[in-house]
Amino acid sequence: MSQSLHIVCPHCDGVNRLPALRLADEPRCGRCKRALFTGEPLELDASRLDKHLAASDLPLLVDFWAAWCGPCRTMAPIFANAAAELEPRARFVKVDVDVNPQAAARFGVRGIPALFVLHGGKVLAHQAGVGDVSLLRGWVDRFAPRLTAA
């Protein structure tokens, strides 16, 4: 029997249950009928971040950033390229620390950009400063569910 995963819709935040082996089949949300994976990072506020953390079986790769931050602007296309390459194995999320300071404080963000892998409300990995695609790829390989037919 195939493993099922709970996936939070990036559009309506509805929780969807689907077989892990169907993640790459361009699944759609049961509630709003839109694509569950967009290949782009999601902009989340603190409450939506909490919803995704509480309900998603996928790890969240989170980029805490701000519009005025030069290194954050450097990180943005790297993070976007990683999302395009690595979704649906993980959900890529951006949180603006100026708009959501409580989310940044909750995870102890002291400088930006700050990259985190979160799952079930826990920090699995983090790095301060600009990362590269190989770092993000390594995190997905390490923390994302294994999608096999076995």
Legacy VTK file of the C-alpha trace (Angstrom):
# vtk DataFile Version 3.0
C-alpha trace
ASCII
DATASET POLYDATA
POINTS 150 float
0.000 0.000 0.000
1.274 3.446 -0.957
2.179 6.000 1.697
-0.239 8.954 1.820
0.872 12.491 2.566
-1.003 15.548 3.778
-0.293 18.502 1.491
-1.472 22.045 2.248
-2.762 23.928 -0.794
-0.667 27.031 -1.595
-3.815 28.900 -2.679
-6.633 28.129 -0.201
-4.645 26.388 2.598
-6.934 23.363 2.355
-5.342 20.117 3.525
-5.210 17.405 0.869
-4.333 13.748 1.313
-2.706 12.039 -1.627
-0.508 9.037 -2.316
3.174 9.952 -2.122
3.814 8.389 -5.510
1.351 10.850 -7.097
3.185 14.010 -5.997
4.792 14.422 -9.424
1.462 13.912 -11.271
0.513 17.607 -11.016
-2.100 17.036 -8.288
-4.874 19.559 -7.704
-6.497 20.739 -4.500
-9.739 18.992 -3.619
-11.195 22.275 -2.348
-10.181 24.987 -4.850
-9.108 22.729 -7.763
-5.857 24.654 -8.289
-2.396 23.093 -8.566
-0.903 21.900 -5.262
2.598 22.678 -6.542
3.516 25.813 -8.460
7.290 25.439 -8.742
7.632 28.809 -7.003
8.225 29.809 -3.385
5.105 30.699 -1.391
4.894 34.031 0.426
3.422 33.168 3.824
2.476 35.259 6.822
2.815 33.921 10.366
-0.650 32.332 10.531
-0.342 30.613 7.146
3.145 29.411 8.108
1.637 27.870 11.247
-1.037 26.135 9.144
1.556 24.650 6.787
3.770 23.564 9.692
0.889 21.909 11.530
-0.693 20.105 8.599
1.960 19.358 5.962
3.858 16.096 5.764
6.442 17.780 3.538
9.398 19.650 5.007
9.238 23.420 4.590
12.356 25.159 3.322
11.929 28.704 4.600
13.760 31.835 3.498
13.367 34.603 6.097
14.074 37.818 4.187
13.341 41.555 3.823
12.928 43.755 0.746
15.684 46.188 1.804
18.289 43.418 2.301
20.892 43.135 -0.489
21.942 39.551 0.337
18.228 38.615 0.429
17.868 39.914 -3.130
20.876 37.767 -4.073
19.265 34.724 -2.437
15.838 35.197 -4.079
16.631 33.757 -7.551
18.654 30.909 -6.015
15.696 29.991 -3.808
13.255 30.308 -6.733
15.409 28.062 -8.938
15.607 25.477 -6.152
11.810 25.543 -5.779
11.377 24.989 -9.517
13.813 22.061 -9.420
12.917 20.394 -6.120
9.162 20.740 -5.654
7.129 18.600 -4.945
9.589 16.870 -2.597
9.494 19.890 -0.273
7.546 23.140 0.031
9.556 26.347 -0.482
8.372 29.307 1.589
9.399 32.945 1.970
8.592 34.941 5.111
9.151 38.714 5.119
10.597 39.525 8.551
9.433 43.152 8.399
5.810 42.074 7.930
6.056 38.996 10.189
8.560 39.759 12.969
6.821 37.300 15.318
7.536 34.404 12.923
11.202 35.391 12.711
11.437 35.719 16.508
9.776 32.339 17.018
12.603 30.625 15.137
15.391 32.794 16.541
16.230 34.584 13.302
18.969 37.090 14.121
20.171 38.020 10.639
18.841 37.715 7.127
18.669 35.974 4.847
18.137 33.007 7.123
17.370 29.595 5.656
15.552 26.938 7.664
14.213 23.445 7.188
11.088 23.092 9.339
8.897 20.063 9.863
6.219 19.517 12.474
7.101 22.849 14.066
10.708 21.783 14.625
13.905 23.175 13.137
15.735 20.382 11.305
18.494 22.578 9.831
19.326 26.247 9.405
21.923 28.576 7.966
22.421 32.310 8.240
23.368 34.122 5.049
23.118 33.331 1.369
23.050 29.636 0.494
23.338 27.899 -2.841
21.236 25.378 -4.735
23.487 22.506 -3.637
22.781 23.317 0.041
19.028 23.346 -0.595
19.224 20.192 -2.715
21.166 18.471 0.071
18.531 19.456 2.623
15.734 18.100 0.429
17.654 14.850 -0.124
18.180 14.538 3.618
14.767 15.544 4.971
12.135 14.964 2.262
10.104 11.755 2.307
11.480 8.993 0.145
9.086 8.428 -2.727
9.443 4.819 -3.786
7.040 2.097 -4.851
8.368 -0.319 -2.216
LINES 1 151
150 0 1 2 3 4 5 6 7 8 9 10 11 12 13 14 15 16 17 18 19 20 21 22 23 24 25 26 27 28 29 30 31 32 33 34 35 36 37 38 39 40 41 42 43 44 45 46 47 48 49 50 51 52 53 54 55 56 57 58 59 60 61 62 63 64 65 66 67 68 69 70 71 72 73 74 75 76 77 78 79 80 81 82 83 84 85 86 87 88 89 90 91 92 93 94 95 96 97 98 99 100 101 102 103 104 105 106 107 108 109 110 111 112 113 114 115 116 117 118 119 120 121 122 123 124 125 126 127 128 129 130 131 132 133 134 135 136 137 138 139 140 141 142 143 144 145 146 147 148 149
